[in-house]
Amino acid sequence: MDKYVCEVCGYVYDPAEGDSENNIPPGTAFADLPADWECPVCGASKDDFVKQE
């Protein structure tokens, strides 16, 4: 699964780790995150993330 990077603060969403702060379990693909999910570091929206190359 692809990792995604927040263009605002540089946080990397890693599907293998999920996002425990927002109750997102490990194994959750970025595309499967809720539409209102926000960066746990800076609060940016999903639209502010790009796929890590």
C-alpha distance matrix in Angstrom:
0.0 3.8 6.7 9.8 13.3 16.5 19.1 21.8 21.4 18.5 16.5 12.9 10.7 8.3 6.5 7.8 11.1 11.4 14.7 17.7 20.1 19.3 18.8 15.1 14.1 11.3 8.5 9.0 6.6 8.4 10.1 11.4 13.1 16.9 18.5 20.6 18.1 19.1 18.2 19.5 21.3 23.0 22.7 21.3 19.9 16.4 18.3 18.6 15.0 13.6 10.4 10.8 12.2
3.8 0.0 3.8 6.6 10.1 13.4 15.6 18.6 18.4 15.4 14.0 10.4 8.9 7.5 7.3 9.4 11.9 12.0 14.6 18.1 19.9 19.2 19.4 15.8 15.6 13.1 11.0 10.6 7.7 7.7 9.7 12.0 13.0 16.6 17.6 19.6 17.0 17.5 16.2 18.0 19.3 20.7 20.6 18.8 17.6 14.3 15.6 15.6 11.8 10.1 6.7 7.1 8.8
6.7 3.8 0.0 3.8 6.8 10.2 12.8 15.5 14.9 11.8 10.2 6.6 5.6 4.9 6.6 8.9 10.2 10.4 12.4 15.9 17.3 17.0 17.8 14.5 14.8 12.5 11.5 10.9 8.6 7.6 10.7 12.7 12.6 16.1 17.0 18.3 15.3 15.1 13.3 14.9 15.8 17.4 17.6 16.0 15.5 12.6 14.3 13.5 9.7 8.6 6.1 5.5 8.5
9.8 6.6 3.8 0.0 3.8 6.8 9.3 12.1 12.0 9.5 8.3 5.6 5.2 6.9 8.8 11.7 12.2 11.5 12.5 16.2 16.8 16.2 17.7 14.7 16.0 14.4 13.7 12.2 9.8 7.3 10.1 12.6 11.7 14.7 14.9 15.9 13.2 12.5 10.7 13.0 13.7 14.6 14.7 12.7 12.2 9.4 10.8 9.7 5.9 5.3 4.4 5.1 8.8
13.3 10.1 6.8 3.8 0.0 3.8 6.1 8.8 8.5 5.8 5.7 4.4 6.3 8.9 11.6 14.2 13.9 13.4 13.4 17.0 16.9 16.8 18.9 16.5 18.1 16.8 16.7 15.3 13.3 10.5 13.3 15.6 14.1 16.6 16.3 16.6 13.9 12.2 9.6 12.0 11.6 12.1 13.0 10.9 11.5 9.8 10.7 8.3 5.2 5.4 6.3 5.9 9.5
16.5 13.4 10.2 6.8 3.8 0.0 3.8 5.4 5.8 4.9 5.2 6.4 7.9 11.4 13.9 16.7 15.7 14.6 13.6 17.0 16.0 15.8 18.6 16.7 19.0 18.4 18.8 16.8 15.2 11.9 14.4 16.5 14.2 15.9 15.1 14.8 12.3 9.8 7.2 10.1 9.3 8.9 9.8 7.5 8.7 8.2 8.9 5.8 4.4 6.7 9.1 9.5 12.9
19.1 15.6 12.8 9.3 6.1 3.8 0.0 3.8 5.9 5.7 8.0 9.5 11.5 14.8 17.3 20.1 19.4 18.4 17.4 20.7 19.5 19.3 22.2 20.4 22.7 22.1 22.3 20.3 18.3 14.9 16.8 19.3 17.3 18.7 17.3 17.0 15.1 12.5 10.2 13.2 11.8 10.4 11.6 8.7 10.2 10.1 9.4 5.7 5.8 7.0 10.1 10.5 13.1
21.8 18.6 15.5 12.1 8.8 5.4 3.8 0.0 3.8 6.1 8.2 10.9 13.0 16.5 19.1 21.8 20.4 19.2 17.5 20.4 18.6 18.6 21.9 20.7 23.4 23.2 23.9 21.8 20.3 16.9 19.0 21.0 18.3 19.2 17.8 16.7 14.9 11.6 9.3 11.8 9.7 7.6 9.3 7.0 9.7 11.0 10.6 6.9 8.3 10.5 13.6 13.9 16.7
21.4 18.4 14.9 12.0 8.5 5.8 5.9 3.8 0.0 3.8 5.7 9.2 11.7 15.0 18.1 20.2 18.4 17.7 15.9 18.5 16.7 17.5 20.7 19.7 22.1 21.7 22.8 21.2 20.2 17.2 19.8 21.5 18.8 20.0 19.3 17.9 15.5 12.1 8.9 10.3 7.5 6.6 9.5 8.5 11.6 12.7 13.3 9.7 9.9 12.0 14.4 13.8 16.8
18.5 15.4 11.8 9.5 5.8 4.9 5.7 6.1 3.8 0.0 3.8 6.3 9.6 12.4 15.7 17.6 16.3 16.1 15.1 17.9 17.0 17.8 20.6 19.0 20.9 19.9 20.7 19.5 18.3 15.5 18.5 20.4 18.1 20.0 19.7 19.0 16.1 13.3 9.8 11.3 9.1 9.4 11.9 10.7 13.0 13.0 13.7 10.3 9.1 10.2 11.8 10.6 13.4
16.5 14.0 10.2 8.3 5.7 5.2 8.0 8.2 5.7 3.8 0.0 3.8 6.5 9.5 12.7 14.6 12.8 12.5 11.3 14.1 13.4 14.3 16.9 15.4 17.2 16.3 17.5 16.4 15.7 13.2 16.5 17.9 15.4 17.5 17.8 17.0 13.7 11.1 7.4 8.3 6.9 8.5 10.6 10.1 12.1 11.8 13.6 10.8 9.1 10.8 11.8 10.9 14.2
12.9 10.4 6.6 5.6 4.4 6.4 9.5 10.9 9.2 6.3 3.8 0.0 3.8 6.1 9.6 11.4 10.3 10.4 10.4 13.6 13.9 14.5 16.4 14.2 15.4 13.9 14.6 13.8 12.8 10.8 14.3 15.8 14.0 16.7 17.4 17.3 13.9 12.2 9.1 10.1 9.9 11.8 13.1 12.2 13.2 11.9 13.8 11.6 8.8 9.6 9.4 8.2 11.7
10.7 8.9 5.6 5.2 6.3 7.9 11.5 13.0 11.7 9.6 6.5 3.8 0.0 3.8 6.4 8.9 8.0 7.2 7.6 11.2 12.0 12.0 13.4 10.8 12.0 10.7 11.2 10.0 9.3 7.5 11.3 12.2 10.5 13.5 14.7 14.9 11.4 10.7 8.4 9.4 10.6 12.6 12.9 12.2 12.3 10.4 13.0 11.8 8.8 10.0 9.5 9.4 13.0
8.3 7.5 4.9 6.9 8.9 11.4 14.8 16.5 15.0 12.4 9.5 6.1 3.8 0.0 3.8 5.4 5.5 6.1 8.2 11.4 13.3 13.5 14.0 11.0 10.9 8.5 8.7 8.8 8.4 8.2 11.9 12.6 11.7 15.2 17.0 17.6 14.1 14.0 11.9 12.4 13.7 16.2 16.5 16.0 15.8 13.5 16.2 15.3 12.0 12.3 10.6 9.9 13.0
6.5 7.3 6.6 8.8 11.6 13.9 17.3 19.1 18.1 15.7 12.7 9.6 6.4 3.8 0.0 3.8 5.3 5.0 8.3 11.2 13.7 13.2 12.7 9.2 8.6 6.1 5.2 5.3 5.2 6.6 9.9 9.9 9.8 13.5 15.8 16.9 13.7 14.6 13.5 13.9 16.1 18.4 18.0 17.5 16.6 13.9 16.8 16.8 13.5 13.8 11.9 12.1 14.9
7.8 9.4 8.9 11.7 14.2 16.7 20.1 21.8 20.2 17.6 14.6 11.4 8.9 5.4 3.8 0.0 3.8 5.9 9.5 11.5 14.5 14.8 13.8 10.7 8.8 5.1 5.0 7.3 8.4 10.4 13.5 13.0 13.1 16.7 19.3 20.3 16.9 17.6 16.2 15.9 17.9 20.7 20.7 20.6 20.1 17.6 20.5 20.2 16.9 17.0 14.7 14.2 16.6
11.1 11.9 10.2 12.2 13.9 15.7 19.4 20.4 18.4 16.3 12.8 10.3 8.0 5.5 5.3 3.8 0.0 3.8 6.5 8.1 11.1 12.0 11.3 8.8 7.4 4.6 6.9 8.3 10.1 11.3 14.7 13.9 13.0 16.2 18.9 19.1 15.5 15.8 14.1 13.1 15.1 18.2 18.4 18.9 18.9 17.0 20.2 19.6 16.6 17.5 16.0 15.3 18.2
11.4 12.0 10.4 11.5 13.4 14.6 18.4 19.2 17.7 16.1 12.5 10.4 7.2 6.1 5.0 5.9 3.8 0.0 3.8 6.3 9.1 8.9 8.2 5.3 5.0 4.1 6.3 6.0 8.2 9.0 12.2 10.9 9.5 12.5 15.3 15.5 11.9 12.7 11.8 11.1 13.8 16.5 16.0 16.5 16.0 14.2 17.7 17.5 15.0 16.4 15.4 15.6 18.9
14.7 14.6 12.4 12.5 13.4 13.6 17.4 17.5 15.9 15.1 11.3 10.4 7.6 8.2 8.3 9.5 6.5 3.8 0.0 3.8 5.4 5.6 6.2 4.8 6.5 7.3 9.9 8.8 10.9 10.5 13.7 12.4 9.8 11.9 14.5 13.8 10.1 10.3 9.3 7.8 10.8 13.6 13.0 14.3 14.2 13.3 17.0 16.5 14.6 16.8 16.6 16.9 20.5
17.7 18.1 15.9 16.2 17.0 17.0 20.7 20.4 18.5 17.9 14.1 13.6 11.2 11.4 11.2 11.5 8.1 6.3 3.8 0.0 3.8 5.4 4.8 5.6 6.6 8.2 11.6 11.2 13.9 14.0 16.9 15.1 12.6 14.1 17.0 15.8 12.4 12.6 11.9 9.4 12.3 15.4 14.9 16.8 17.1 16.6 20.3 19.9 18.2 20.6 20.4 20.5 24.0
20.1 19.9 17.3 16.8 16.9 16.0 19.5 18.6 16.7 17.0 13.4 13.9 12.0 13.3 13.7 14.5 11.1 9.1 5.4 3.8 0.0 3.8 5.8 7.6 9.8 11.7 14.8 13.7 16.0 15.3 18.0 16.4 13.3 14.0 16.3 14.4 11.1 10.7 10.0 6.9 9.8 12.6 12.0 14.6 15.3 15.7 19.3 18.6 17.7 20.5 21.1 21.3 25.0
19.3 19.2 17.0 16.2 16.8 15.8 19.3 18.6 17.5 17.8 14.3 14.5 12.0 13.5 13.2 14.8 12.0 8.9 5.6 5.4 3.8 0.0 3.8 5.6 8.9 11.5 14.0 12.0 14.2 13.4 15.5 13.6 10.3 10.5 12.9 11.1 8.1 8.7 9.3 7.4 11.0 13.1 11.4 13.5 13.4 13.5 17.3 17.3 16.5 19.5 20.2 21.1 24.9
18.8 19.4 17.8 17.7 18.9 18.6 22.2 21.9 20.7 20.6 16.9 16.4 13.4 14.0 12.7 13.8 11.3 8.2 6.2 4.8 5.8 3.8 0.0 3.8 6.2 9.5 12.1 10.6 13.6 13.8 15.7 13.1 10.6 11.0 14.3 13.1 10.5 11.9 12.7 10.9 14.5 16.8 15.1 17.0 16.4 15.9 19.7 20.1 18.9 21.5 21.6 22.5 26.1
15.1 15.8 14.5 14.7 16.5 16.7 20.4 20.7 19.7 19.0 15.4 14.2 10.8 11.0 9.2 10.7 8.8 5.3 4.8 5.6 7.6 5.6 3.8 0.0 3.8 6.7 8.7 6.9 9.8 10.3 12.4 9.9 7.7 9.3 12.7 12.5 9.5 11.4 11.9 11.0 14.5 16.8 15.2 16.3 15.3 14.0 17.7 18.3 16.6 18.7 18.4 19.5 22.9
14.1 15.6 14.8 16.0 18.1 19.0 22.7 23.4 22.1 20.9 17.2 15.4 12.0 10.9 8.6 8.8 7.4 5.0 6.5 6.6 9.8 8.9 6.2 3.8 0.0 3.8 6.3 6.1 9.8 11.5 13.7 11.1 10.1 12.3 15.8 16.1 13.1 14.9 15.0 14.0 17.2 19.8 18.7 19.6 18.6 17.0 20.6 21.1 18.9 20.5 19.5 20.2 23.3
11.3 13.1 12.5 14.4 16.8 18.4 22.1 23.2 21.7 19.9 16.3 13.9 10.7 8.5 6.1 5.1 4.6 4.1 7.3 8.2 11.7 11.5 9.5 6.7 3.8 0.0 3.8 5.6 8.7 10.9 13.6 11.8 11.4 14.4 17.6 18.2 15.0 16.4 15.8 15.0 17.7 20.5 19.9 20.5 19.7 17.6 21.0 21.2 18.4 19.4 17.8 18.0 20.8
8.5 11.0 11.5 13.7 16.7 18.8 22.3 23.9 22.8 20.7 17.5 14.6 11.2 8.7 5.2 5.0 6.9 6.3 9.9 11.6 14.8 14.0 12.1 8.7 6.3 3.8 0.0 3.8 6.3 9.4 11.5 9.9 10.8 14.1 17.2 18.6 15.7 17.5 17.1 17.1 19.8 22.3 21.4 21.4 20.0 17.4 20.5 21.0 18.0 18.5 16.4 16.9 19.4
9.0 10.6 10.9 12.2 15.3 16.8 20.3 21.8 21.2 19.5 16.4 13.8 10.0 8.8 5.3 7.3 8.3 6.0 8.8 11.2 13.7 12.0 10.6 6.9 6.1 5.6 3.8 0.0 3.8 6.5 8.3 6.3 7.0 10.4 13.4 14.9 12.3 14.5 14.7 15.2 18.2 20.2 18.8 18.6 16.8 14.1 17.3 18.2 15.5 16.4 14.9 16.2 19.0
6.6 7.7 8.6 9.8 13.3 15.2 18.3 20.3 20.2 18.3 15.7 12.8 9.3 8.4 5.2 8.4 10.1 8.2 10.9 13.9 16.0 14.2 13.6 9.8 9.8 8.7 6.3 3.8 0.0 3.8 5.4 5.2 6.8 10.5 12.7 14.8 12.5 14.4 14.5 15.9 18.5 20.1 18.8 17.7 15.7 12.4 15.1 16.2 13.2 13.5 11.7 13.4 16.0
8.4 7.7 7.6 7.3 10.5 11.9 14.9 16.9 17.2 15.5 13.2 10.8 7.5 8.2 6.6 10.4 11.3 9.0 10.5 14.0 15.3 13.4 13.8 10.3 11.5 10.9 9.4 6.5 3.8 0.0 3.8 5.4 5.4 9.0 10.2 12.3 9.9 11.5 11.6 13.7 16.1 17.1 15.7 14.2 12.2 8.7 11.3 12.4 9.6 10.3 9.3 11.5 14.6
10.1 9.7 10.7 10.1 13.3 14.4 16.8 19.0 19.8 18.5 16.5 14.3 11.3 11.9 9.9 13.5 14.7 12.2 13.7 16.9 18.0 15.5 15.7 12.4 13.7 13.6 11.5 8.3 5.4 3.8 0.0 3.8 5.6 8.3 9.0 12.0 10.8 13.1 14.1 16.4 19.0 19.5 17.6 15.8 13.0 9.4 11.3 13.4 11.1 11.6 10.8 13.8 16.4
11.4 12.0 12.7 12.6 15.6 16.5 19.3 21.0 21.5 20.4 17.9 15.8 12.2 12.6 9.9 13.0 13.9 10.9 12.4 15.1 16.4 13.6 13.1 9.9 11.1 11.8 9.9 6.3 5.2 5.4 3.8 0.0 3.8 6.4 8.5 11.3 10.1 13.1 14.5 16.2 19.3 20.2 18.0 16.9 14.1 11.0 13.6 15.8 13.8 14.8 14.2 16.7 19.5
13.1 13.0 12.6 11.7 14.1 14.2 17.3 18.3 18.8 18.1 15.4 14.0 10.5 11.7 9.8 13.1 13.0 9.5 9.8 12.6 13.3 10.3 10.6 7.7 10.1 11.4 10.8 7.0 6.8 5.4 5.6 3.8 0.0 3.8 6.4 8.2 6.4 9.4 11.1 12.7 15.9 16.7 14.4 13.7 11.1 8.6 11.8 13.7 12.1 14.0 14.1 16.5 19.8
16.9 16.6 16.1 14.7 16.6 15.9 18.7 19.2 20.0 20.0 17.5 16.7 13.5 15.2 13.5 16.7 16.2 12.5 11.9 14.1 14.0 10.5 11.0 9.3 12.3 14.4 14.1 10.4 10.5 9.0 8.3 6.4 3.8 0.0 3.8 5.4 5.3 9.0 11.8 13.4 16.7 16.9 13.9 13.5 10.6 9.0 12.0 14.3 13.7 16.2 16.9 19.5 22.9
18.5 17.6 17.0 14.9 16.3 15.1 17.3 17.8 19.3 19.7 17.8 17.4 14.7 17.0 15.8 19.3 18.9 15.3 14.5 17.0 16.3 12.9 14.3 12.7 15.8 17.6 17.2 13.4 12.7 10.2 9.0 8.5 6.4 3.8 0.0 3.8 5.6 8.7 11.8 14.2 17.1 16.4 13.2 12.0 8.5 7.2 9.4 12.2 12.5 15.1 16.5 19.5 22.7
20.6 19.6 18.3 15.9 16.6 14.8 17.0 16.7 17.9 19.0 17.0 17.3 14.9 17.6 16.9 20.3 19.1 15.5 13.8 15.8 14.4 11.1 13.1 12.5 16.1 18.2 18.6 14.9 14.8 12.3 12.0 11.3 8.2 5.4 3.8 0.0 3.8 6.3 10.0 12.0 14.8 14.0 10.4 10.1 7.2 7.6 10.1 12.2 13.1 16.3 18.1 20.7 24.2
18.1 17.0 15.3 13.2 13.9 12.3 15.1 14.9 15.5 16.1 13.7 13.9 11.4 14.1 13.7 16.9 15.5 11.9 10.1 12.4 11.1 8.1 10.5 9.5 13.1 15.0 15.7 12.3 12.5 9.9 10.8 10.1 6.4 5.3 5.6 3.8 0.0 3.8 7.0 8.7 11.9 11.8 8.7 8.7 6.6 6.5 10.0 11.2 11.3 14.5 16.0 18.2 21.9
19.1 17.5 15.1 12.5 12.2 9.8 12.5 11.6 12.1 13.3 11.1 12.2 10.7 14.0 14.6 17.6 15.8 12.7 10.3 12.6 10.7 8.7 11.9 11.4 14.9 16.4 17.5 14.5 14.4 11.5 13.1 13.1 9.4 9.0 8.7 6.3 3.8 0.0 3.8 6.1 8.6 8.0 5.0 5.4 4.8 6.2 9.4 9.3 9.9 13.5 15.6 17.3 21.0
18.2 16.2 13.3 10.7 9.6 7.2 10.2 9.3 8.9 9.8 7.4 9.1 8.4 11.9 13.5 16.2 14.1 11.8 9.3 11.9 10.0 9.3 12.7 11.9 15.0 15.8 17.1 14.7 14.5 11.6 14.1 14.5 11.1 11.8 11.8 10.0 7.0 3.8 0.0 3.8 5.4 5.7 4.6 5.1 6.4 7.4 10.3 8.8 8.8 12.2 14.2 15.1 18.9
19.5 18.0 14.9 13.0 12.0 10.1 13.2 11.8 10.3 11.3 8.3 10.1 9.4 12.4 13.9 15.9 13.1 11.1 7.8 9.4 6.9 7.4 10.9 11.0 14.0 15.0 17.1 15.2 15.9 13.7 16.4 16.2 12.7 13.4 14.2 12.0 8.7 6.1 3.8 0.0 3.8 6.1 5.9 8.2 9.9 11.0 14.1 12.6 12.3 15.5 17.0 17.4 21.2
21.3 19.3 15.8 13.7 11.6 9.3 11.8 9.7 7.5 9.1 6.9 9.9 10.6 13.7 16.1 17.9 15.1 13.8 10.8 12.3 9.8 11.0 14.5 14.5 17.2 17.7 19.8 18.2 18.5 16.1 19.0 19.3 15.9 16.7 17.1 14.8 11.9 8.6 5.4 3.8 0.0 3.8 6.1 8.2 11.1 12.6 15.0 12.6 12.6 15.7 17.5 17.3 20.9
23.0 20.7 17.4 14.6 12.1 8.9 10.4 7.6 6.6 9.4 8.5 11.8 12.6 16.2 18.4 20.7 18.2 16.5 13.6 15.4 12.6 13.1 16.8 16.8 19.8 20.5 22.3 20.2 20.1 17.1 19.5 20.2 16.7 16.9 16.4 14.0 11.8 8.0 5.7 6.1 3.8 0.0 3.8 5.7 9.2 11.6 13.3 10.7 11.9 15.2 17.7 18.1 21.5
22.7 20.6 17.6 14.7 13.0 9.8 11.6 9.3 9.5 11.9 10.6 13.1 12.9 16.5 18.0 20.7 18.4 16.0 13.0 14.9 12.0 11.4 15.1 15.2 18.7 19.9 21.4 18.8 18.8 15.7 17.6 18.0 14.4 13.9 13.2 10.4 8.7 5.0 4.6 5.9 6.1 3.8 0.0 3.8 6.5 9.5 11.4 9.9 11.4 15.1 17.8 18.8 22.5
21.3 18.8 16.0 12.7 10.9 7.5 8.7 7.0 8.5 10.7 10.1 12.2 12.2 16.0 17.5 20.6 18.9 16.5 14.3 16.8 14.6 13.5 17.0 16.3 19.6 20.5 21.4 18.6 17.7 14.2 15.8 16.9 13.7 13.5 12.0 10.1 8.7 5.4 5.1 8.2 8.2 5.7 3.8 0.0 3.8 6.8 7.9 6.2 8.3 12.0 15.0 16.5 19.9
19.9 17.6 15.5 12.2 11.5 8.7 10.2 9.7 11.6 13.0 12.1 13.2 12.3 15.8 16.6 20.1 18.9 16.0 14.2 17.1 15.3 13.4 16.4 15.3 18.6 19.7 20.0 16.8 15.7 12.2 13.0 14.1 11.1 10.6 8.5 7.2 6.6 4.8 6.4 9.9 11.1 9.2 6.5 3.8 0.0 3.8 5.3 5.6 7.6 11.2 14.1 16.3 19.7
16.4 14.3 12.6 9.4 9.8 8.2 10.1 11.0 12.7 13.0 11.8 11.9 10.4 13.5 13.9 17.6 17.0 14.2 13.3 16.6 15.7 13.5 15.9 14.0 17.0 17.6 17.4 14.1 12.4 8.7 9.4 11.0 8.6 9.0 7.2 7.6 6.5 6.2 7.4 11.0 12.6 11.6 9.5 6.8 3.8 0.0 3.8 5.3 5.5 8.7 11.1 13.7 17.1
18.3 15.6 14.3 10.8 10.7 8.9 9.4 10.6 13.3 13.7 13.6 13.8 13.0 16.2 16.8 20.5 20.2 17.7 17.0 20.3 19.3 17.3 19.7 17.7 20.6 21.0 20.5 17.3 15.1 11.3 11.3 13.6 11.8 12.0 9.4 10.1 10.0 9.4 10.3 14.1 15.0 13.3 11.4 7.9 5.3 3.8 0.0 3.8 5.5 8.0 11.0 14.0 16.8
18.6 15.6 13.5 9.7 8.3 5.8 5.7 6.9 9.7 10.3 10.8 11.6 11.8 15.3 16.8 20.2 19.6 17.5 16.5 19.9 18.6 17.3 20.1 18.3 21.1 21.2 21.0 18.2 16.2 12.4 13.4 15.8 13.7 14.3 12.2 12.2 11.2 9.3 8.8 12.6 12.6 10.7 9.9 6.2 5.6 5.3 3.8 0.0 3.8 6.8 10.4 12.5 15.5
15.0 11.8 9.7 5.9 5.2 4.4 5.8 8.3 9.9 9.1 9.1 8.8 8.8 12.0 13.5 16.9 16.6 15.0 14.6 18.2 17.7 16.5 18.9 16.6 18.9 18.4 18.0 15.5 13.2 9.6 11.1 13.8 12.1 13.7 12.5 13.1 11.3 9.9 8.8 12.3 12.6 11.9 11.4 8.3 7.6 5.5 5.5 3.8 0.0 3.8 6.9 9.0 12.2
13.6 10.1 8.6 5.3 5.4 6.7 7.0 10.5 12.0 10.2 10.8 9.6 10.0 12.3 13.8 17.0 17.5 16.4 16.8 20.6 20.5 19.5 21.5 18.7 20.5 19.4 18.5 16.4 13.5 10.3 11.6 14.8 14.0 16.2 15.1 16.3 14.5 13.5 12.2 15.5 15.7 15.2 15.1 12.0 11.2 8.7 8.0 6.8 3.8 0.0 3.8 6.3 8.9
10.4 6.7 6.1 4.4 6.3 9.1 10.1 13.6 14.4 11.8 11.8 9.4 9.5 10.6 11.9 14.7 16.0 15.4 16.6 20.4 21.1 20.2 21.6 18.4 19.5 17.8 16.4 14.9 11.7 9.3 10.8 14.2 14.1 16.9 16.5 18.1 16.0 15.6 14.2 17.0 17.5 17.7 17.8 15.0 14.1 11.1 11.0 10.4 6.9 3.8 0.0 3.8 6.3
10.8 7.1 5.5 5.1 5.9 9.5 10.5 13.9 13.8 10.6 10.9 8.2 9.4 9.9 12.1 14.2 15.3 15.6 16.9 20.5 21.3 21.1 22.5 19.5 20.2 18.0 16.9 16.2 13.4 11.5 13.8 16.7 16.5 19.5 19.5 20.7 18.2 17.3 15.1 17.4 17.3 18.1 18.8 16.5 16.3 13.7 14.0 12.5 9.0 6.3 3.8 0.0 3.8
12.2 8.8 8.5 8.8 9.5 12.9 13.1 16.7 16.8 13.4 14.2 11.7 13.0 13.0 14.9 16.6 18.2 18.9 20.5 24.0 25.0 24.9 26.1 22.9 23.3 20.8 19.4 19.0 16.0 14.6 16.4 19.5 19.8 22.9 22.7 24.2 21.9 21.0 18.9 21.2 20.9 21.5 22.5 19.9 19.7 17.1 16.8 15.5 12.2 8.9 6.3 3.8 0.0
